[in-house]
């Protein structure tokens, strides 16, 4: 029996990438890698993450655009900047809480 992985980050949390200049809000978590082998192999080998860790789906943004990203836990850090995320799909998934965080729709504490 395999040991269950416990995700370090939560849905609605704002995180940033450890190596690349983007940040985002987590909207889903896979307990371990669940994307295509083609996607995985496209990552340069010297920065390719292990598959046996949580992977996060982010409503992501950088200075130029907004997009959806799929990132391993080892490559994420908490973003405590307090800056709002501007992703256009944010309101589809989340309500902004009174303290400026993001809660899944219908669960915001006002």
C-alpha positions in Angstrom: 0.0 0.0 0.0 1.4 3.4 -1.0 1.5 6.2 1.6 -0.9 9.1 0.9 0.7 12.4 0.1 -0.4 15.4 2.1 -0.6 18.6 0.1 1.5 21.5 1.6 -0.7 24.2 -0.1 -4.4 24.6 -0.1 -7.1 25.5 -2.7 -7.4 29.3 -2.8 -3.8 29.9 -1.6 -1.7 32.4 -3.6 1.7 30.9 -4.5 4.7 31.8 -6.6 7.0 29.6 -8.6 10.4 29.0 -7.1 12.4 29.3 -10.4 10.2 31.2 -12.8 8.6 34.7 -12.5 4.9 33.8 -12.1 2.4 33.4 -9.4 -1.2 32.3 -9.1 -4.1 30.9 -7.0 -4.4 27.2 -6.6 -7.8 25.8 -7.9 -7.1 22.1 -7.8 -4.6 19.6 -6.5 -3.5 16.1 -7.8 -1.9 13.9 -5.1 0.8 13.0 -7.6 1.6 13.8 -11.2 -1.5 13.3 -13.5 -0.6 15.1 -16.7 0.7 13.6 -20.0 4.1 12.0 -20.4 4.7 14.4 -23.4 4.1 17.4 -21.0 6.5 15.8 -18.5 9.2 15.1 -21.0 9.1 18.7 -22.3 10.4 19.9 -19.0 14.3 20.3 -19.2 15.8 17.3 -17.4 17.8 19.5 -15.0 14.7 21.1 -13.6 12.2 18.2 -14.1 10.4 17.5 -10.8 9.7 14.1 -9.3 6.3 12.6 -10.1 5.5 11.3 -6.7 4.5 14.6 -5.0 1.4 16.8 -5.2 0.9 18.8 -8.4 -1.1 22.0 -8.4 -3.4 23.6 -11.0 -3.0 27.4 -10.8 -4.8 30.4 -12.2 -1.4 31.9 -13.0 -0.1 35.2 -14.2 3.2 36.8 -15.1 4.0 40.4 -16.2 2.7 39.7 -19.7 -0.3 37.3 -19.5 -2.7 35.1 -17.5 -2.9 31.3 -18.1 -3.4 28.0 -16.3 -0.3 26.3 -15.0 0.5 22.8 -13.6 3.3 22.9 -11.0 4.9 20.5 -8.7 4.9 21.1 -5.0 8.7 21.3 -4.8 8.6 24.3 -7.2 6.0 26.4 -5.2 6.5 28.9 -2.4 3.8 30.8 -0.5 3.2 34.3 -1.9 2.7 36.6 1.1 3.0 39.8 -0.9 -0.7 40.6 -0.4 -0.9 41.7 -4.1 -4.2 40.7 -5.7 -4.2 38.2 -8.6 -5.7 39.6 -11.8 -6.5 36.3 -13.6 -9.8 36.7 -15.5 -11.2 33.3 -14.4 -10.6 34.0 -10.7 -14.3 35.1 -10.0 -15.5 31.8 -11.6 -13.9 29.7 -8.9 -13.4 32.0 -5.9 -14.9 34.7 -3.7 -12.5 37.3 -2.2 -12.6 37.2 1.6 -12.7 40.2 3.9 -9.0 39.6 4.7 -8.0 39.7 1.0 -7.6 35.9 0.5 -9.5 33.6 -1.9 -12.1 31.1 -0.8 -13.8 28.6 -3.1 -17.2 29.9 -4.3 -19.8 29.8 -1.6 -17.4 29.4 1.3 -16.1 32.9 1.7 -16.2 34.4 5.2 -17.4 38.0 4.9 
